[in-house]
Every structure is written in C-alpha cells, then in structure tokens.
C-alpha cells in the first residue's frame, strides 16, 4: 500500500517545530530530512525514526518494532524504529524524539566517515628524501624498473623500462 498524502501532511505538521524538515518520495514511502540529514521514514502510514545506541532504549522499552520492509524476510531490518502513537500526537515530544534521531543519524554518518578514511602513508625516510631517492621524479627515472601500461584492448601489461 503506498504512503497516503494525508498521513505525510499530518506528520509534517506535527514536526513543524523543526526548521528545514522536508520529505522525499522513496520506494512507496517517504524519507524525512533536515538539512540533508536522513532521520526518518514513512512507510504504509507508519512513522519510523533513526535509532542508535543513544536512543534505542526509548523504543525498545515501549516494544516498538523495527522497520522491516519485507514481511517475508524478518532478518532484513534497518536501524529505524516505529514512533509510538502517543509521541506522534504530542508535537513537542515528537520534535524532541526527532532531534535525538537527527543526532543519531549524524553520529552514524560520522562513524562511516572515520571508517572510510584512507590509511595514512608513512613519510619517506629523511635520508632518502635528502638523497632524492624518495621523490616521484627519482622513482620515475630509475632504470630497470617495471611499469604497468595498457595495451590496445585496455588490458594491463608489464613493460621493463629501457636502460638509459
């Protein structure tokens, strides 16, 4: 069943205490964003908020269900929990829960950025740099080294550089 426009409109009215909240259609439902931060979703006329370790207990203590888009695949669920009806009906409480979900979404995004950072390269030894051995130009001019090139079909081939 697709997301009803009336329910979406109601949820957005309830969240009018948060500036910059917008909805975007997605997969038969709608995503909720504040300043490009995805913090909630509406699916089958049910509101779900982003959860992490800081706010999960609020939902689990009320026995709220996790977002599971496929009823026949209960093992496939996401870190979004259903918002309790009494919270949805109270604008101030809903705004408070939404703020905690936005904080959770920001924390998860920050964790992902930290995990995706490339490994820090160790600087070349000072003696090698002083001798010019660590410089890119010195590496390119070293005779007898192999280098990867592409043949006419785009395949990588190894060539030995000619002695100078």
Beta strands, then each sheet from edge to edge (+ up, - down):
strand 1: 21-26
strand 2: 29-34
strand 3: 37-42
strand 4: 47-50
strand 5: 80-82
strand 6: 146-150
strand 7: 156-160
sheet 1: 1+ 2- 3+ 4- 5+
sheet 2: 6+ 7-
end
